[in-house]
Amino acid sequence: LHSSNQVGFQLGRKTTQALVSVVDRISRAFEKGEVTICVLLDFQKAFDLTYGSM
């Protein structure tokens, strides 16, 4: 079960698609005069902390 917006680890979906989607959303918000905040997180070694049985 995962979001339809997920691109990582999905066959045929690339991170460049995610970037294009974010830029598109920001552009549309800018055209409407809306305030846009983008928070980007990089969880280094996040998968090293998960249980091996998952």
Rosetta constraint file for C-alpha pairs under 8 A:
AtomPair CA 2 CA 6 HARMONIC 6.95 0.50
AtomPair CA 5 CA 18 HARMONIC 7.78 0.50
AtomPair CA 6 CA 10 HARMONIC 7.41 0.50
AtomPair CA 7 CA 13 HARMONIC 5.18 0.50
AtomPair CA 7 CA 14 HARMONIC 5.70 0.50
AtomPair CA 7 CA 15 HARMONIC 6.00 0.50
AtomPair CA 7 CA 17 HARMONIC 7.59 0.50
AtomPair CA 7 CA 18 HARMONIC 6.65 0.50
AtomPair CA 8 CA 13 HARMONIC 7.16 0.50
AtomPair CA 8 CA 14 HARMONIC 6.79 0.50
AtomPair CA 8 CA 15 HARMONIC 6.63 0.50
AtomPair CA 9 CA 13 HARMONIC 7.96 0.50
AtomPair CA 10 CA 14 HARMONIC 7.83 0.50
AtomPair CA 13 CA 17 HARMONIC 7.00 0.50
AtomPair CA 14 CA 18 HARMONIC 7.06 0.50
AtomPair CA 15 CA 19 HARMONIC 6.39 0.50
AtomPair CA 16 CA 20 HARMONIC 6.19 0.50
AtomPair CA 17 CA 21 HARMONIC 6.17 0.50
AtomPair CA 18 CA 22 HARMONIC 6.28 0.50
AtomPair CA 19 CA 23 HARMONIC 6.20 0.50
AtomPair CA 20 CA 24 HARMONIC 6.04 0.50
AtomPair CA 21 CA 25 HARMONIC 6.22 0.50
AtomPair CA 22 CA 26 HARMONIC 6.20 0.50
AtomPair CA 23 CA 27 HARMONIC 6.08 0.50
AtomPair CA 24 CA 28 HARMONIC 6.21 0.50
AtomPair CA 25 CA 29 HARMONIC 6.18 0.50
AtomPair CA 26 CA 30 HARMONIC 6.07 0.50
AtomPair CA 26 CA 36 HARMONIC 6.55 0.50
AtomPair CA 27 CA 31 HARMONIC 6.23 0.50
AtomPair CA 28 CA 32 HARMONIC 6.42 0.50
AtomPair CA 29 CA 33 HARMONIC 6.24 0.50
AtomPair CA 29 CA 34 HARMONIC 5.04 0.50
AtomPair CA 29 CA 35 HARMONIC 7.03 0.50
AtomPair CA 29 CA 36 HARMONIC 6.76 0.50
AtomPair CA 30 CA 34 HARMONIC 5.70 0.50
AtomPair CA 30 CA 35 HARMONIC 7.20 0.50
AtomPair CA 30 CA 36 HARMONIC 7.57 0.50
AtomPair CA 45 CA 49 HARMONIC 7.22 0.50
AtomPair CA 46 CA 50 HARMONIC 7.36 0.50
AtomPair CA 50 CA 54 HARMONIC 7.66 0.50
